[in-house]
Structure formats: structure tokens, C-alpha cells
Amino acid sequence: MKIEPEYVGSWRVTEKSNWDRDYIDEVAPGRLVVKANGTGTLRFGLVQAELDCRMEDVGVAEDLAFTFAGSDEMEETSGRGWAVARGNRLEGRLYFRLGDDTTFNARKEKTS
């Protein structure tokens, strides 16, 4: 699955509607990583998950859609999400299976 170049990279999670910055960075800096091949990772608070990403047509443009599976406080977790790139900003929403949902904002990290 080819991911559009504007989505590929490491995104630093800066804000979530349900959790404060201290929780986002509790274990390590909150981060969403998207690779060109459609895989990636999600980390914030006590959540660590693998991503399965694809580009989806939502009527106006193609946006990033993904599912995730991993752990939250050492319990299995999974869900889905979407994101829209706006330059070096990423805005989206996460939906945990049978649980919370939250909006998020992230900024693209510079590559070395």
C-alpha cells in the first residue's frame, strides 16, 4: 500500500482531546510514525501499537486511514483512526475498540 509522501515520517503528538501533555509523554514522547509501505507505530502514554495504514477517499481528498493493535497498560488494545496532513501539521482522531475516542494534533519532526 503506497502512502502519499506528505504523510510519511515521524509525527510528534502535541495534543489530544482526552489526555493532557503529561500523559501523552508519560513513558516517552508521544509519536506517530508512518512509513511509505503502509506500516507504522503509535506511542503515547502507556499505549504502544503497530499501524496498518492506507489512503482512503473521503469524498473531497484522500486522507490517511489506519487500524492499530498493541497494548495499553499491558492489556491488549486495538482500534482505528484517520488523519489529515496540513503542511507540517497532522490532525486526526483515534477510536479505541469498545473504549475511548480522541482527537489529536501532531507536528512533523525533522529528519536527519
N, C-alpha and C positions, 0 to 999 in steps of 0.2 A: 504494500500500500504506500503510494508516494504522498508525502506530506508537503504542502506548499512551503517554500523557503521562509516566509515571514513567521512561521510558527516554530521552526526548528531552532533548538537551542535550550539554554538554561534560563528559566524564569524565576526570579526571586519573589516569593509570595509576600506582599506588603500589607494586605488587609483581607479580612474575612468578616462577613456579617454576623456570624455566631460566636467567634472567638477573638480574644484580644491578642495583641502582638506578643505578649509574654508566652501565651500558649502556642502560638504559631511557631515560635523559635525555642520551645522548651528543651528539646533534645539537640537539635541542630537547626540552622537557618531553614525556614520553610522554602521549599523549592519544587518546581515542576519542570521536568526535563523531557523534551520532545525530540525524538530522533527522526531523520528523514525516512527511515524504513517503517515508521508507524509504531515503534515501541517507545517506551519511556518510563519515567518514575515520578512518583508523587511522594513528598515528605512534608509533614507539618505536625507539630505537637507530638503525639505518640502514634501517629499514622505513618505507615510505610507501605507503599503499594506499587505494583507494576501497572503500566498503562498499555492499552491496546487502542491506538488512535487511527482515525480516518477523517477524510474531508467529506462533509455532508452538505448537500444543497438544502438550505433552509428557506428558499424562496427568493431571497434577494442576492445572496452570495454564498460561496462555500465557506463554512466555518469548521473549526476543529471540533470533532465529537470523539469521545473516548469512553471506554469502560475501565474500571480498575478493580484489582483484587490484591489483598495483602493483609496487614494486621493493624489493629488499633488496641492499645493497652494489652498486647499479647493475645487478643482474640481475633479470629478471622473476620474480615470485613470485605465488602465489595460494593460496587455502585457504578454510577455513570456520571458523565459531565459533558460540558461544552465550553468553548472559549472563542472569543473574537479578538484578533490582533488589531491594534490601532497604533502603528508605528512601534515604539519600544514598550508599549503597554499591552497587557493582556487582561481582558475582563471575561469572567465566566461564572459558572455555577456548578457545584458538586451535589449529587444526590446519593446518600448512603442507603443501601438496600435496607428496608424496614427501619429507617432511622432519620437522622437529621438531614437537612439540605442547607446549603450556604452559598452565598455569592462570594467571589474572590476577585482581587486585583493583584497583578504581578507586574514587575518590570524586567525587561530583558537584561541579562548580565552580559558584560563584555567578554568576548573570548580572547584568549591569549595566543 
